[in-house]
């Protein structure tokens, strides 16, 4: 189990994955009223399925949209779940599109008090432009200070509105929204 999230309706979402079994894992939701699990898996023949079976992060934004971050071995992506159709919209890295997400291994997802959706990947920080359905990237002022750019946690200072990120090394960073740097 790599992620657990209880949504606003009370459903329990469980992200699973295995670093050793590519076919294992997926996204599971437990319905407490029926006592049943529903499992969502990646299907290479269906572009509306989960992008990868290693579900690392789960987040519900203020509109009730469920976001799932997946990824293992440079494959995965950000997934927006449509509850009505039980399908996923994938956001994946595209080397030919500078506005795509910057990497397919999604580590964390966070919505700030302004409703902006932040996504931490194995290669840095992304901000979803909901109007244009693309991403802005935030880079480190000194890339040598961060071993690999991996963003593991995101939160917001409720007093100042600063977006803070946690990385494996060397630790805590503040995002400079005006300069697109950390």
C-alpha positions as CSV (number, residue, x, y, z in Angstrom):
1,X,0.0,0.0,0.0
2,X,1.5,3.3,-1.1
3,X,-1.4,5.7,-0.5
4,X,-4.6,5.9,1.5
5,X,-7.3,8.6,1.1
6,X,-10.8,9.0,2.4
7,X,-12.8,11.1,0.1
8,X,-15.6,13.6,0.9
9,X,-18.3,10.9,0.4
10,X,-16.6,8.6,2.9
11,X,-15.2,6.1,0.3
12,X,-11.7,4.8,1.2
13,X,-9.3,4.9,-1.7
14,X,-6.2,2.7,-1.5
15,X,-3.2,3.0,-3.9
16,X,-1.1,-0.1,-4.3
17,X,1.8,-1.2,-6.3
18,X,4.8,-3.4,-6.4
19,X,8.3,-2.6,-7.5
20,X,8.8,-6.2,-8.5
21,X,5.5,-7.2,-10.1
22,X,4.4,-4.8,-12.8
23,X,1.0,-6.4,-13.1
24,X,0.3,-6.1,-9.3
25,X,-1.3,-3.1,-7.7
26,X,-3.7,-0.5,-9.0
27,X,-6.2,1.8,-7.4
28,X,-8.8,0.3,-5.1
29,X,-11.8,1.9,-3.6
30,X,-13.7,0.5,-0.6
31,X,-17.4,1.2,-0.3
32,X,-18.3,1.0,3.4
33,X,-22.0,0.7,2.7
34,X,-21.7,-2.5,0.6
35,X,-18.4,-3.8,2.0
36,X,-17.1,-4.2,-1.5
37,X,-13.8,-3.2,-3.2
38,X,-13.6,-1.9,-6.8
39,X,-10.2,-2.2,-8.4
40,X,-9.0,0.0,-11.3
41,X,-6.0,-1.2,-13.3
42,X,-3.9,0.0,-16.2
43,X,-5.0,-1.5,-19.5
44,X,-2.5,-0.8,-22.4
45,X,-5.4,-1.1,-24.9
46,X,-7.5,1.5,-23.1
47,X,-6.3,5.1,-23.0
48,X,-9.0,5.9,-20.4
49,X,-7.7,3.4,-17.9
50,X,-5.2,4.1,-15.1
51,X,-1.9,5.1,-16.6
52,X,0.2,2.7,-14.4
53,X,-0.6,0.1,-11.7
54,X,1.7,1.7,-9.1
55,X,-0.7,4.2,-7.5
56,X,1.5,6.4,-5.3
57,X,-0.7,9.4,-4.4
58,X,-4.4,10.2,-4.2
59,X,-5.9,13.6,-3.7
60,X,-9.4,15.0,-3.9
61,X,-9.6,18.7,-4.9
62,X,-12.2,21.2,-3.7
63,X,-14.5,20.5,-6.6
64,X,-14.6,16.8,-5.7
65,X,-12.3,15.7,-8.5
66,X,-10.1,12.8,-7.6
67,X,-6.4,12.9,-8.8
68,X,-4.2,9.8,-8.8
69,X,-0.5,10.0,-9.1
70,X,1.1,6.8,-10.5
71,X,4.6,5.8,-11.5
72,X,7.4,3.3,-11.4
73,X,10.6,3.1,-13.5
74,X,9.8,6.3,-15.4
75,X,6.4,5.1,-16.4
76,X,3.1,6.4,-15.0
77,X,1.5,9.8,-14.9
78,X,-1.1,12.0,-13.3
79,X,-4.7,10.7,-13.7
80,X,-8.0,12.6,-13.3
81,X,-10.8,10.3,-12.4
82,X,-14.3,10.8,-13.8
83,X,-16.6,9.2,-11.2
84,X,-19.7,9.2,-13.6
85,X,-17.9,7.2,-16.3
86,X,-15.3,5.5,-14.1
87,X,-12.6,6.6,-16.6
88,X,-9.3,8.4,-16.3
89,X,-7.8,11.3,-18.1
90,X,-4.1,10.9,-18.3
91,X,-1.5,13.7,-18.0
92,X,1.9,12.3,-19.1
93,X,5.3,13.6,-20.0
94,X,5.8,14.4,-23.6
95,X,9.3,15.5,-24.7
96,X,7.8,17.4,-27.6
97,X,5.5,19.4,-25.4
98,X,7.0,21.9,-23.0
99,X,3.7,22.4,-21.3
100,X,3.3,18.7,-20.4
101,X,4.0,17.4,-16.9
102,X,7.8,17.2,-16.5
103,X,8.0,13.5,-15.5
104,X,5.7,10.4,-15.3
105,X,6.6,9.3,-11.7
106,X,4.1,11.3,-9.6
107,X,5.1,11.5,-5.9
108,X,2.6,13.9,-4.4
109,X,-0.4,16.1,-5.2
110,X,-1.7,19.2,-3.3
111,X,-4.3,21.9,-3.8
112,X,-3.5,25.3,-2.3
113,X,-6.0,27.7,-0.8
114,X,-6.3,29.5,-4.1
115,X,-7.4,26.3,-5.8
116,X,-4.1,25.7,-7.7
117,X,-3.1,22.0,-8.1
118,X,0.5,21.3,-7.5
119,X,2.2,18.0,-8.5
120,X,5.5,16.8,-7.3
121,X,7.3,14.4,-9.6
122,X,10.6,12.5,-9.6
123,X,12.1,15.5,-11.6
124,X,10.6,18.5,-9.9
125,X,7.5,20.6,-9.3
126,X,4.5,21.3,-11.6
127,X,1.5,23.6,-11.4
128,X,-1.6,22.6,-13.4
129,X,-3.1,25.4,-15.4
130,X,-6.7,24.2,-15.2
131,X,-7.9,26.8,-17.8
132,X,-5.5,25.5,-20.5
133,X,-5.1,22.0,-19.2
134,X,-1.3,22.1,-19.2
135,X,1.5,22.6,-16.7
136,X,4.0,25.3,-15.6
137,X,7.3,24.0,-14.2
138,X,9.3,25.1,-11.2
139,X,13.0,24.5,-11.2
140,X,15.7,24.8,-8.5
141,X,17.8,28.0,-8.5
142,X,20.8,25.8,-8.0
143,X,20.1,22.3,-9.4
144,X,23.3,21.0,-7.8
145,X,21.7,21.5,-4.4
146,X,19.1,18.8,-5.1
147,X,20.4,15.3,-5.8
148,X,17.7,14.3,-8.3
149,X,14.9,16.8,-8.2
150,X,12.5,14.4,-6.6
151,X,9.6,16.2,-4.8
152,X,8.1,14.0,-2.0
153,X,5.7,16.4,-0.2
154,X,3.9,19.6,-0.7
155,X,2.0,21.9,1.7
156,X,1.1,25.5,2.2
157,X,2.0,27.9,5.0
158,X,-1.5,29.0,5.9
159,X,-0.2,32.3,7.3
160,X,1.9,33.5,4.4
161,X,0.5,31.4,1.5
162,X,4.0,30.2,0.6
163,X,4.0,26.8,-1.1
164,X,6.6,24.5,0.7
165,X,8.0,21.3,-0.7
166,X,9.9,18.5,0.8
167,X,12.6,16.6,-1.1
168,X,14.7,13.6,-0.3
169,X,17.8,15.8,-0.1
170,X,18.5,18.3,1.3
171,X,15.0,18.9,2.7
172,X,12.5,21.8,2.8
173,X,12.2,24.4,0.0
174,X,10.0,27.4,-0.6
175,X,8.5,28.0,-4.1
176,X,9.0,31.4,-5.6
177,X,5.9,31.8,-7.7
178,X,7.0,35.0,-9.4
179,X,10.3,33.5,-10.7
180,X,9.2,29.9,-11.2
181,X,12.0,28.7,-9.0
182,X,12.4,26.8,-5.7
